Structure formats: C-alpha cells, structure tokens
Amino acid sequence: MKIPKFLDKLLTVIGYALSIIPFILLGMFSARSVNVLFPEENTGAELIALGGLVLLGLVFIFIHVIIHEGGHLLFGLMTGWKYVSFRIGCFTLVKQDNKLKFKKTTVAGTAGQCLMSPPLCKPPECPFFLYLLGGGALNILTGGIALLIGSITTGLPLIILNIFAIVGFGLGVMNLFPAKMGGTMNDGYQIFIELPKNPKSKTAQYLLLAANALLTESESANDMPEAIRNEIIGFDYSDISDTATANLLLYKAAILFENGCYDEIGEIYRRVADSENVLDLFRKEARCELLYLEIMGECNPEKVEKLADKKQLEYIRLTALYPSRKRLMYAYYLLYKKDEAAAQKEYEALLKTAATHPVKAEGAMELKEAERVKKRYDERRNTQEAL
C-alpha cells in the first residue's frame, strides 16, 4: 500500500528543505563565531577564520559520513546482521574468505555505504529497523555528546564542538525524516513508510542484500543457493517504480546475462530504460547494457550513437570503476570503433578493475564476457576477410 502522491511530494519538499538547513546554520554559526573570536574589527583575519570554520564544517561532514555508516554497522551487528563491506568514497573494506580486504568502487549519489548480510529468517521477519536507523541515530547521538562536552568548555573548543553537533544533527535529521531524495528513499522513508506498508519491497531488499553478500564471496551468480536465485528470477516485477524491485530486476538480468539469455535481458533493459518511474541511475545502467547488446549484435551506427549520447558517456566516465563499464568500453572500441590500441587499454583496465572490485562474482563474470567480445571480434574479422 502506497501513501498518497501529494503526501509523498510534500515529504520530498520538506526533505530537501531539511538538507539545506544544516548548511545555513553552519554558515550563520560560523559568522557569529568569527565575531566572538574577533571582537575588534579585523577584516582579513575574520575572513580567514570564517573560511577555516566553513572548511572545518566540511571536514566534519566527511567524519559524520563515516559515523553514519558505522552506525549502520553497529546496529546491524546488534540485531544479527553480518558484515559484508564498508565503503567511504571509493575505498571499500570487504570481507572475503574470512579476511578483510581493501577494494575500490563507487556508487553514484552516495558518499558511503555499509552493506551487510541479513540474518537467516523469512523476509517479513527481517530486522531492518535498527540496521537502517543506526546511521542517522549515531549522527544525532555523537552530535549530542559534542554539545554536552561543549557545555563545559569555552572559546574555540566550544565553537568546534558546536559545529560538529550542527553537522551531526543536520545529517541525522535529514536522513531519518522520511523523504525521497534524488528519486531514491532515504533511511527514514524506508523505516517509517516503505517497509511497513510494502511487504513486497521488504522481500526485494532482503533478496538484494542476501544476493550481494553471496556474490561478494562467490565466483559466479550460479554459485548462489538455488532457492535465492529462483526467488530473484521468479519475483513479481509487475511494478518497478519501487526502487528495491527495480534494483532486484537488474540483479535478475545479471543472472540471466551470465547464462547467455541475451534476448530476455534485452527486454529487461529496454523496460527499465523506457520507464519514467524508475530511478535515473537504473535507467542509465540499463542504457549501458543496451549499448553493449547493440554493439555485440547488429552494431548499427545510428543506434550506437543514439545510445552513446553525451549524457550517457558522462555517466560511463563517472562509473569507470565498475568492471561492467570497462567491458562495455572494451567492446565499444574493439567492435565499433575498431581501435585495437584503445580497446587493449580498456581490457588492461578491466583486469585491474575486476581484481579490485568488492563483488568477486561481478569481476569474474566481466572477464568471461570480455572473452566473448574478443571471440566476436575475431568472427567478424574472419567474415570480412572471407569476403
């Protein structure tokens, strides 16, 4: 059951307003603090101090991102979840083969991410609440601790602690107030609206996290337990406006991709790419794969150029750490541009990216697919030589 559209939009508007308030407060407090530090007029020193305090606020935002993801980790462990990976920026600490390993990846629109494996339970009984609550809760808690310490200090230390608290409260409230930011649900929206009202979305999220954990450890999607794989393939994808369902559909496409079901995955990617109700990130991902399928298929120049427009190429650049991106560009240069030198650079980059990607199965799958690209290139060259 979904909430009324007007209420959904209202929550989004309030959410965006809340995302601006911390920066306004940070600026106002920094300006006021400069006046306290320099009671006598000294414009040069005041400007330097103001810039320093604003810069300090930005540093605290980075620190609170770490605290936020640490909150997810802490509260998750408390409720039976198991550690999979912890990412800040592009640096990821992933657990593989019972060891912690440093890897590299990015997820567009996120500064960090803590991924965990759900407890062994039925999806409707999965304890999402504290796992999702932990991030914003720890931001607010540490902000409160900073205020308490600040109550017994004065001068510059008090100012620094207050700035830390402003950032913590701001990010915590912004994250826990239920809203869709950038088209996707924040933790608060999932906690208070989506998961309680939409059991199907809860099942989709459970499968997503379980599948990610399994693929992180495995060499292939086919190594996943048959029950999980069958649930993903047989899931009800009639409504992909739900973020988790749309994301899970892309997981289904990846499973089919590894097994060579190219016609079926083409239909999936076209559906996602053409849907206005799907997150823009997913549409761009789908367009990347449609571009790849076109290059591997008819390789029609008009269709290739239409799919590889300016915006799509920019997205490809921003997601260069994805092994699938390197595989795509390897095919693009080898089969479409017929530039072997550029293609070789992409292939070498794929080898590095596959080795440093946190999801082991994804890296392995893309290397296998690159072999199919080379085979297709040889087939086309042999056909042309025969003519």
MARKOLMI-898837 format. One record per residue (C-alpha): residue number from 0; y, x negated, z negated. Coordinates in steps of 0.05 Angstrom, whole numbers, padded with zeros to 5 digits. Each point is the difference from the previous one (the first is absolute). Example, Ala and Ser with C-alpha at 12.3 -4.5 7.8 and 13.67 -1.06 7.14 Angstrom:
2
    i   north    east      up
    0  -00090  -00246  -00156
    1   00069  -00027   00013
***
This chain:
387
    i   north    east      up
    0   00000   00000   00000
    1   00067  -00029   00022
    2   00067   00011  -00033
    3   00054   00038   00040
    4   00036  -00043   00053
    5   00069   00012  -00030
    6  -00024  -00027  -00067
    7  -00033  -00059   00034
    8   00065  -00017   00036
    9   00040   00009  -00064
   10  -00044  -00048  -00037
   11   00008  -00051   00056
   12   00076   00006  -00002
   13   00000  -00010  -00076
   14  -00049  -00058   00008
   15   00046  -00036   00049
   16   00059   00013  -00047
   17  -00039  -00030  -00057
   18  -00016  -00061   00043
   19   00075  -00014   00009
   20   00021   00011  -00072
   21  -00030  -00065  -00029
   22   00040  -00041   00050
   23   00064   00038  -00016
   24  -00011  -00010  -00075
   25  -00017  -00073   00012
   26   00066  -00010   00038
   27   00041   00038  -00052
   28  -00031  -00035  -00059
   29   00008  -00068   00033
   30   00074   00013   00013
   31   00010   00023  -00072
   32  -00038  -00060  -00027
   33   00044  -00048   00039
   34   00061   00030  -00035
   35  -00034  -00011  -00067
   36  -00017  -00073   00017
   37   00070  -00014   00027
   38   00051   00039  -00042
   39   00056  -00041   00034
   40   00009   00006   00074
   41  -00037  -00054   00040
   42  -00016   00028   00069
   43  -00042  -00058   00025
   44  -00044  -00004  -00062
   45  -00006   00076  -00002
   46  -00025   00004   00072
   47  -00050  -00055  -00012
   48  -00025   00034  -00064
   49  -00004   00068   00035
   50  -00041  -00030   00057
   51  -00045  -00035  -00051
   52  -00013   00065  -00038
   53  -00016   00039   00064
   54  -00046  -00057   00022
   55  -00033   00003  -00069
   56  -00011   00074   00010
   57  -00036  -00014   00066
   58  -00044  -00052  -00035
   59  -00016   00052  -00053
   60  -00020   00050   00055
   61  -00051  -00051   00024
   62  -00025  -00010  -00071
   63  -00005   00075  -00010
   64  -00042   00006   00063
   65  -00049  -00048  -00033
   66   00004   00040  -00065
   67  -00011   00065   00039
   68  -00063  -00024   00035
   69  -00022  -00031  -00066
   70   00007   00069  -00031
   71  -00047   00030   00051
   72  -00049  -00056  -00014
   73   00004   00007  -00076
   74  -00005   00076  -00002
   75  -00054  -00002   00053
   76  -00043  -00048  -00039
   77   00010   00044  -00062
   78  -00030   00059   00036
   79  -00060  -00031   00034
   80   00029  -00025   00066
   81  -00022  -00069   00026
   82   00046  -00054   00027
   83   00000  -00010   00076
   84   00067  -00032   00019
   85   00071  -00012  -00025
   86   00055  -00012   00052
   87   00073  -00020  -00008
   88   00035  -00008   00067
   89  -00051  -00030   00046
   90  -00038  -00039  -00054
   91  -00064   00033  -00022
   92  -00048  -00018  -00056
   93  -00067   00032   00019
   94  -00067   00002  -00034
   95  -00057  -00019   00046
   96  -00069  -00026  -00018
   97   00020   00005  -00074
   98   00056  -00050   00012
   99   00076   00008   00005
  100   00026  -00025   00067
  101   00070  -00005   00029
  102   00009   00037   00066
  103   00059   00024   00042
  104   00018   00068   00028
  105   00057   00050   00001
  106   00006   00076  -00001
  107   00063   00027   00034
  108   00046   00034  -00049
  109  -00030  -00029  -00064
  110   00021  -00059  -00042
  111  -00066  -00003  -00038
  112  -00066   00035  -00010
  113  -00055   00001  -00051
  114  -00065   00026   00030
  115  -00059   00017  -00044
  116  -00069   00030   00008
  117  -00010   00069  -00031
  118  -00051   00012  -00055
  119  -00068   00028   00019
  120   00015   00074  -00004
  121   00010   00061   00043
  122   00068  -00001   00035
  123   00026   00062  -00037
  124  -00014  -00035  -00066
  125   00031  -00067   00020
  126   00052  -00023  -00052
  127   00059  -00010   00046
  128   00054   00021  -00051
  129   00008  -00063  -00042
  130  -00014  -00047   00059
  131   00058   00030   00039
  132   00044   00010  -00062
  133  -00007  -00072  -00023
  134   00048  -00032   00049
  135   00062   00041  -00016
  136  -00019   00007  -00073
  137  -00001  -00076  -00010
  138   00067  -00007   00035
  139   00031   00049  -00049
  140  -00036  -00029  -00060
  141   00023  -00072   00014
  142   00070   00027   00013
  143  -00002   00033  -00068
  144  -00023  -00064  -00033
  145   00057  -00037   00033
  146   00049   00051  -00029
  147  -00030  -00008  -00070
  148   00007  -00076   00003
  149   00070   00008   00028
  150   00020   00042  -00061
  151  -00003  -00063  -00043
  152   00035  -00047   00050
  153   00070  -00007   00028
  154   00037  -00032   00057
  155  -00037  -00025   00062
  156  -00071   00011  -00028
  157   00017   00073  -00013
  158   00027   00007   00071
  159  -00063  -00031   00030
  160  -00046   00045  -00041
  161   00040   00062   00019
  162  -00005  -00017   00074
  163  -00075  -00009  -00008
  164  -00004   00068  -00034
  165   00043   00035   00054
  166  -00046  -00026   00054
  167  -00063   00019  -00039
  168   00023   00070  -00016
  169   00026   00010   00071
  170  -00064  -00022   00035
  171  -00044   00037  -00050
  172   00036   00066   00006
  173   00007  -00007   00076
  174  -00075  -00011   00005
  175  -00023   00054  -00049
  176   00048   00055   00022
  177  -00043   00038   00051
  178   00028  -00011   00070
  179  -00020  -00022   00070
  180   00036  -00065   00015
  181   00000  -00023   00072
  182  -00049   00056   00017
  183  -00052  -00023  -00051
  184  -00015   00025  -00070
  185   00022  -00042  -00059
  186  -00043  -00005  -00063
  187   00035   00058  -00033
  188  -00012   00047   00059
  189  -00074  -00018   00000
  190  -00006   00007  -00076
  191   00036   00066  -00010
  192  -00006   00036   00067
  193  -00048  -00026   00052
  194  -00063  -00017  -00039
  195   00002   00060  -00048
  196   00014   00050   00057
  197  -00041  -00032   00055
  198  -00072  -00018  -00018
  199  -00013  -00020   00073
  200   00055  -00053  -00005
  201  -00031  -00026  -00065
  202  -00067  -00008   00035
  203   00034  -00036   00058
  204   00034  -00048  -00047
  205  -00065  -00013  -00037
  206  -00035  -00016   00065
  207   00057  -00044   00023
  208  -00001  -00043  -00062
  209  -00076  -00003  -00003
  210  -00004  -00020   00073
  211   00054  -00053  -00007
  212  -00037  -00031  -00059
  213  -00065  -00001   00039
  214   00031  -00028   00063
  215   00035  -00054  -00041
  216  -00068  -00027  -00021
  217  -00040   00015   00063
  218  -00005  -00032   00069
  219  -00005   00067   00036
  220   00017   00073  -00008
  221  -00074   00012   00013
  222  -00014  -00035  -00067
  223   00032   00058  -00037
  224  -00048   00047  -00036
  225  -00022   00053   00049
  226   00024   00056  -00047
  227   00072  -00026   00001
  228  -00001  -00014   00075
  229  -00027   00069   00015
  230   00052   00033  -00045
  231   00056  -00036   00037
  232  -00028   00018   00069
  233  -00015   00072  -00019
  234   00065   00014  -00039
  235   00041   00061   00018
  236   00058  -00028   00042
  237   00027   00067   00023
  238   00067  -00013  -00035
  239   00024  -00072   00005
  240   00070   00014  -00026
  241  -00027  -00023  -00067
  242   00012  -00076  -00004
  243  -00068  -00016  -00032
  244  -00037   00042   00052
  245   00036  -00033   00058
  246  -00014  -00069  -00030
  247  -00073   00017  -00010
  248  -00004   00023   00073
  249   00022  -00071   00021
  250  -00056  -00027  -00044
  251  -00048   00045   00038
  252   00027  -00028   00065
  253  -00012  -00071  -00026
  254  -00073   00017  -00016
  255  -00010   00031   00069
  256   00037  -00059   00032
  257  -00049  -00050  -00029
  258  -00057   00041   00029
  259   00030   00004   00070
  260   00018   00074   00001
  261   00063  -00013   00041
  262   00008   00070   00031
  263  -00002   00032  -00068
  264   00049  -00048  -00032
  265   00046   00010   00060
  266   00003   00074  -00017
  267   00015  -00016  -00073
  268   00056  -00048   00016
  269   00032   00047   00050
  270  -00002   00056  -00051
  271   00034  -00044  -00053
  272   00051  -00030   00048
  273   00020   00069   00026
  274   00005   00034  -00068
  275   00071   00010  -00026
  276  -00026   00015  -00070
  277  -00033  -00067  -00009
  278   00033  -00060  -00033
  279   00037  -00042   00052
  280  -00039  -00061  -00024
  281  -00066   00033   00020
  282   00028   00021   00068
  283   00020  -00071   00015
  284  -00069  -00025  -00022
  285  -00032   00051   00047
  286   00045  -00022   00057
  287  -00022  -00072  -00010
  288  -00072   00021   00009
  289   00016   00044   00059
  290   00034  -00059   00032
  291  -00062  -00042  -00012
  292  -00047   00053   00029
  293   00044   00005   00062
  294  -00001  -00076   00009
  295  -00076  -00002  -00008
  296  -00008   00061   00046
  297   00040   00015   00063
  298   00057  -00047  -00020
  299   00050   00043   00037
  300   00067  -00039  -00001
  301   00041   00062  -00007
  302  -00040   00025  -00060
  303  -00001  -00068  -00032
  304   00075  -00009   00005
  305   00011   00070  -00027
  306  -00043  -00013  -00061
  307   00029  -00070  -00010
  308   00072   00022  -00004
  309   00054  -00035  -00040
  310  -00013   00037  -00065
  311  -00075  -00010   00004
  312   00007  -00075   00014
  313   00046  -00006  -00060
  314  -00053   00034  -00043
  315  -00052  -00047   00027
  316   00044  -00058  -00020
  317   00009   00028  -00071
  318  -00075   00008  -00009
  319  -00019  -00068   00028
  320  -00043  -00016  -00060
  321  -00049   00055   00019
  322  -00062  -00028   00035
  323   00001   00062   00045
  324   00069  -00020   00024
  325  -00023  -00069   00021
  326  -00060   00031   00035
  327   00046   00048   00036
  328   00048  -00055   00023
  329  -00059  -00044   00021
  330  -00022   00056   00046
  331   00072   00013   00022
  332   00012  -00071   00024
  333  -00070  -00013   00027
  334  -00015   00065   00036
  335   00069   00028   00016
  336   00047  -00059   00005
  337  -00056  -00047   00023
  338   00032  -00056  -00040
  339  -00058  -00041  -00026
  340   00045  -00048  -00039
  341   00035   00056  -00038
  342  -00066   00035  -00011
  343  -00031  -00063  -00029
  344   00057  -00005  -00051
  345  -00013   00072  -00021
  346  -00075  -00013  -00006
  347   00013  -00061  -00044
  348   00047   00042  -00042
  349  -00054   00053  -00005
  350  -00049  -00051  -00028
  351   00050  -00019  -00054
  352   00020   00072  -00015
  353  -00072   00024  -00004
  354  -00015  -00056  -00050
  355   00060   00017  -00044
  356  -00003   00076   00003
  357  -00021   00032  -00066
  358  -00048   00051   00033
  359  -00059  -00042   00021
  360  -00032   00052   00046
  361   00065   00010   00039
  362   00005  -00074   00016
  363  -00073  -00004   00021
  364   00006   00062   00043
  365   00062  -00026   00037
  366  -00034  -00066   00016
  367  -00058   00038   00031
  368   00048   00043   00039
  369   00035  -00062   00026
  370  -00066  -00022   00029
  371  -00003   00066   00038
  372   00070  -00013   00027
  373  -00022  -00068   00026
  374  -00061   00031   00031
  375   00043   00053   00035
  376   00046  -00054   00026
  377  -00059  -00038   00030
  378  -00027   00063   00032
  379   00066   00017   00033
  380   00009  -00072   00024
  381  -00070  -00001   00029
  382   00012   00066   00035
  383   00065  -00025   00031
  384  -00033  -00065   00023
  385  -00057   00040   00031
  386   00051   00040   00040
***
